[in-house]
Amino acid sequence: MKHEQVLLDSDIVLDYLLERRELNPLWETLPLYLIQHGIPYCLAAHQLVIIQSVYERESGQKSFLAHPETRQAWDRFVGAAVPLKTPAPIDWNHPLARHDLADYLTESAARAADSIIITRNQDFTVLSERCLSPEKFLAEHDPDAQPPVPFLDLKAPHIELRAELEAAQDRVINSGWLILGQEVAAFEREFAAYCEAEHCIGVGNGLEALHLILRAFGIGAGHEVIVPSNTYIATWLAVTQAGATPIPVEPDERTYNLDPARIEAAITPRTKAILPVHLYGQPADMDPINAIAARHGLKVIEDAAQAHGARYKGRRTGGLGHAAGFSFYPGKNLGALGDGGAVVTNDSQLADTLRVLRNYGSRVKYHNEVQGYNSRLDELQAAFLREKLKRLDDWNARRQAIAARYLAHLSPLPPGEGLGVRAS
Ligand SMILES: Cc1ncc(COP(=O)(O)O)c(C=O)c1O
């Protein structure tokens, strides 16, 4: 069995640092096994203090981190551990809390991280189902086992970013400001800069981002909006919720995206906008779409819900039309830990209207200028998104490398039986 993440009890770490062969025959084997197989192992904050004080007591070495030799062992083993928070809530009636507070805290940290614990402590093993002895762990753990690859693994990126996400959550809790505060303002600046555009307005989700753009442009009853026939339902719903009519246009068979060659035939005197979707992260062919829109005096609204960071002719999606709607639904390339969305635009007037529309039509509390909506990106989600945005380019590159492997190793379909989709 393969364990996603293990937490090492302090005794295991001390066995290694103090070379306690007689107590633990696997004192060196287990740490080396973890390091050599790249198995992530964690330590919670309270353990570091315990490890330090026991080490100093048993070795008689005060300030041991100042000694180059012990420092090396510490950096190599303890320094490479994934740091975990020791959760704050304490249930004093829990059997472990009554038995041994340190074990209780270790178990709480493991529970919060959904991790097993490797320990030599038999009492601990009896009181917690999460515990495994080093022998049992090594016997059970097969590094060559191939676990099934989940279609979408939302745990892995958050485990990788746990420390940053927890720090982000603390910033919000400590600020006491939960709606439209510094985190949303900072994320809006950072995401606009990332998209190489002037403005970003954080909203409730991707559907509302598109809907609010249409509303802000005054598109509604009696108007038509050109949409791809092949897209997620939200593209169409944004149009119908605004009171306008979606006019479907068939895709280009090479890209699955809106085919510019078929757009003009669908334009009528009621058409107000074209809503291309950058499906699966592949930008729609924006130059001809923008040229058609300019000829007919139409707005171009990008549905960029699936295309954070994608580039069209060197330019980032989000700044390729009059405005763009993004989704931060958890499964997206840039996903929140809940719902979220944003509009990106270079149009200052539109940005101003959207800031009013998303917030009950109000600029000043209790002064409601227009019939607005409650559609705001939460401070907490903005704080998480700021951390994840720093990784977006790396993660997109990783997705492309994986896609390239699939494309290289899957046999091609016989001619005429598939669409020739590109990897990026
Ligand atoms: C193409 C497209 N447009 C719009 C949306 C709507 O985003 P949300 O789910 O955040 O409302 C999504 C995703 O769900 C999408 O894939």
The ligand as an SDF file (V2000), in Angstrom:
LIG
                    3D

 16 16  0  0  0  0  0  0  0  0999 V2000
  -16.0380   27.5780  -20.3330 C   0  0  0  0  0  0  0  0  0  0  0  0
  -16.5900   27.9180  -18.9910 C   0  0  0  0  0  0  0  0  0  0  0  0
  -17.2970   29.0550  -18.8250 N   0  0  0  0  0  0  0  0  0  0  0  0
  -17.8020   29.4070  -17.6300 C   0  0  0  0  0  0  0  0  0  0  0  0
  -17.6460   28.6180  -16.5220 C   0  0  0  0  0  0  0  0  0  0  0  0
  -18.3290   29.0210  -15.2530 C   0  0  0  0  0  0  0  0  0  0  0  0
  -17.4890   29.1350  -14.1460 O   0  0  0  0  0  0  0  0  0  0  0  0
  -18.0690   28.8850  -12.6610 P   0  0  0  0  0  0  0  0  0  0  0  0
  -18.2410   27.4330  -12.4850 O   0  0  0  0  0  0  0  0  0  0  0  0
  -17.0130   29.4900  -11.7760 O   0  0  0  0  0  0  0  0  0  0  0  0
  -19.3520   29.6300  -12.5390 O   0  0  0  0  0  0  0  0  0  0  0  0
  -16.9060   27.4180  -16.6470 C   0  0  0  0  0  0  0  0  0  0  0  0
  -16.6260   26.5100  -15.5150 C   0  0  0  0  0  0  0  0  0  0  0  0
  -17.3130   26.0170  -14.7510 O   0  0  0  0  0  0  0  0  0  0  0  0
  -16.3880   27.0510  -17.9100 C   0  0  0  0  0  0  0  0  0  0  0  0
  -15.6940   25.9180  -18.0700 O   0  0  0  0  0  0  0  0  0  0  0  0
  1  2  1  0
  2  3  1  0
  2 15  2  0
  3  4  2  0
  4  5  1  0
  5  6  1  0
  5 12  2  0
  6  7  1  0
  7  8  1  0
  8  9  2  0
  8 10  1  0
  8 11  1  0
 12 13  1  0
 12 15  1  0
 13 14  2  0
 15 16  1  0
M  END
$$$$
